[in-house]
Amino acid sequence: MSGFAQLLGSTISESGDAFVLTPVEYMIGNPLLPALHGGAVASFLEVAAKRALARQLPHGHVPKLISVNLQFLASARPDALVTTPKVRRVGRRIAVVHAEAFRRGDPAAVCFAQLEFAVHEPIRVGGNADRHTL
């Protein structure tokens, strides 16, 4: 997970399959609009997609982000953003997750994302399950 995604972690909550980002001051990218920084939106979708995927993987599998394709459709006002990631495919090595960010109460999406993750089994070295391969 990126450093910015780790910084976001405490502002993301889960409610069933949905994830909610509660913005804080440091996430504002353009104070004139104001609007959330695109990196904050992207990191939110990454964290949510990874958590949604991890729920579907066998214990010990840790998804690692390979690529992300983002389409920003509108500025994200500094209101709560909501996403319900959809795991589209889980193969032996790769998983694909789609996520859309919406402003709470607004049906128009702010951003679409397609994320691909490596989902290899962890390598166990001397009983240590903390090492993973890509």
Buried (B, 14 or more C-beta within 10 A) or exposed (E): EEEBBEBBEEBBEEEEEBBBBBBEEEBBBEEEEBBBBBBBBBBBBBBBBBBBBBEEBEEEBBBBBBEBEBEBEEBBBBBBBBBBBEBEEBEEEBBBBBBBBBBEEEEEBBBBBBBBBBBBBBEEEEEEEEEBEE
